[in-house]
Amino acid sequence: MKKLINLMGILQVVVMACASQPLRQAQDRPNVIFVIFDDLGSRLACYGNPHTITPNFDSFAESGVRFDNMFCQQSICSASRASFLTGVRPNVTGVDFPYTKWFVKNFLPKHPAFTRYFFENGYAVKTYGKIHHGPTLDGQVMMHEDFSEPWVDGNKPRYALAENRRLEKNRAIKTKGKIRTDLPSAFECADVGDFDYMDGDIARQVIEDLGRFKELDKPFFLGVGFWLPHIPYNAPKKYWDLYDPDQIECFDCTDYPEGSYKWSHAGNRTQRKDGSWELRGGTAAQAGKKYSNPPNNRIEGEYAKKLLQGYYASVSYCDALFGKIIDEVKRLGLWEDTVVVVASDHGYHLGEHNCWTKWNLCEFDTQVPFIMRVPGRKSLGEPCDKLVEMVDLFPTFCDLAGLEKPDYLEGASFLPLFDDAKQLWKKAAFSNYQRNFHMKDGVLEGSAMRTEDYRYIEWRKKSDNTLVGTELYDRKKDPFEMKNVARSLEYRETLKQHATMMEQGWKQCLPPGVVNHSSNAQGDESQYGYE
């Protein structure tokens, strides 16, 4: 009896002690490995793509939670990363493309990226490769931040073949209004090893560092940024050999959506004079940013097949590098103590809607592949179809580590979905995009809202907020968004409902019981020269 009383007394002391401590003790906080790819669309086998060979992503999805409706807030590298890293939306960061001096000098110090926030709250933090996006408009590079250890990039070249490496040096040479013909290829197939490209060397360094971080007396946060599968589609030959270009087909939706506007896909339509923005040689203004032109400046036929083969080869290469990191996590016994996230900064077009790359408000560009494993949670192995946003990542990380969430965050933690992936959640996800070219009436700003069954888009003049166009896509009947039904009488009430939701904004679409009290000012966009 005395033993029982003593045991009860000890338990009471333990409970009281725990109640007086922060939500999570430092030694109990999970490690975090955040892996972000660039331009990785939802074309993984685990997302239903019949072409892609991605065994490591697929296996990881079976052990974690695959989010089928994760959306970025702007489908361009710099704007998306500025948003999800700081936990606020693009209109608050003021970032379009690329980073601005105001964002780097004024905004980031007061609204740190979650990597810095974790560093300031006791984590050992190191970042690799492409986490931030740079350089800024004024040429000031903001590609990285140093934390517990300095940021590192891959020490191997982006190109392996000597000719492409020679041509790559020509990017710094400006021409006088002429189309460039002396630039490297948009893809490369070289018979080299996995660690012989830049991304491979990033993976190698992560693998080498993991053992050292394991031995620390504090949890670690590793931000791993891969450059691929962003163009150039460079991958070792063995990954190219996985794909027969004659067997790879684009989705059956290569025409422009019926009823869409001329500006809906401006900037990346493939049949412009110089082809898609990132796939053309460019002139003096674009020196250092592009690749050799497609034949006849058109992306079609054998060249399009080669691009598809190169993209898929790059994706399989990314899959292999991710698998090597996961294998090392498991070998070191870190698997049950480490939260692992794999994601992209935005989606991607591969000829759908007659577009390549990104800069769009449709599903192909705004939907993000996102898989996350939180050890010990009930929903592991289950896909989740709830609407979530990349801006939700910061508060989710905070909840995982027991850190106080900054009051300016504009996302909602989706950690509850790991215990019940089918509960009621957000009513809508929001994205936006600027159109600051080809517009006689000045800059247009597009705002997209994805609900369970529809995608609704508004285009407004940035100068006076005048509505100049709307788009509505019925995703149940039209999953590839091939017909704008905004002017159809059949959808009049649906259009009205979505217009009201858009006007009310994202705060009215949060999960049940979740309230956001942020009151952030508009970001400074003046450096872009918008009018």
Secondary structure as GFF3:
##gff-version 3
##sequence-region A 1 531
A	DSSP	alpha_helix	2	19	.	.	.	ID=ss1
A	DSSP	three_ten_helix	26	28	.	.	.	ID=ss2
A	DSSP	beta_strand	31	37	.	.	.	ID=ss3
A	DSSP	three_ten_helix	45	47	.	.	.	ID=ss4
A	DSSP	alpha_helix	55	63	.	.	.	ID=ss5
A	DSSP	beta_strand	65	71	.	.	.	ID=ss6
A	DSSP	alpha_helix	77	86	.	.	.	ID=ss7
A	DSSP	alpha_helix	90	93	.	.	.	ID=ss8
A	DSSP	alpha_helix	101	102	.	.	.	ID=ss9
A	DSSP	pi_helix	103	107	.	.	.	ID=ss10
A	DSSP	alpha_helix	114	120	.	.	.	ID=ss11
A	DSSP	beta_strand	124	129	.	.	.	ID=ss12
A	DSSP	alpha_helix	162	168	.	.	.	ID=ss13
A	DSSP	three_ten_helix	169	172	.	.	.	ID=ss14
A	DSSP	beta_strand	187	190	.	.	.	ID=ss15
A	DSSP	alpha_helix	198	214	.	.	.	ID=ss16
A	DSSP	beta_strand	220	225	.	.	.	ID=ss17
A	DSSP	beta_strand	233	236	.	.	.	ID=ss18
A	DSSP	alpha_helix	237	240	.	.	.	ID=ss19
A	DSSP	three_ten_helix	245	247	.	.	.	ID=ss20
A	DSSP	three_ten_helix	277	279	.	.	.	ID=ss21
A	DSSP	three_ten_helix	284	286	.	.	.	ID=ss22
A	DSSP	three_ten_helix	295	297	.	.	.	ID=ss23
A	DSSP	alpha_helix	301	331	.	.	.	ID=ss24
A	DSSP	three_ten_helix	335	337	.	.	.	ID=ss25
A	DSSP	beta_strand	338	344	.	.	.	ID=ss26
A	DSSP	beta_strand	349	350	.	.	.	ID=ss27
A	DSSP	three_ten_helix	352	354	.	.	.	ID=ss28
A	DSSP	beta_strand	356	357	.	.	.	ID=ss29
A	DSSP	alpha_helix	363	366	.	.	.	ID=ss30
A	DSSP	beta_strand	367	373	.	.	.	ID=ss31
A	DSSP	beta_strand	388	389	.	.	.	ID=ss32
A	DSSP	three_ten_helix	390	392	.	.	.	ID=ss33
A	DSSP	alpha_helix	393	401	.	.	.	ID=ss34
A	DSSP	three_ten_helix	415	418	.	.	.	ID=ss35
A	DSSP	beta_strand	429	435	.	.	.	ID=ss36
A	DSSP	beta_strand	444	450	.	.	.	ID=ss37
A	DSSP	beta_strand	454	461	.	.	.	ID=ss38
A	DSSP	beta_strand	467	474	.	.	.	ID=ss39
A	DSSP	three_ten_helix	489	491	.	.	.	ID=ss40
A	DSSP	alpha_helix	492	504	.	.	.	ID=ss41
A	DSSP	three_ten_helix	506	509	.	.	.	ID=ss42
A	DSSP	three_ten_helix	526	528	.	.	.	ID=ss43
###
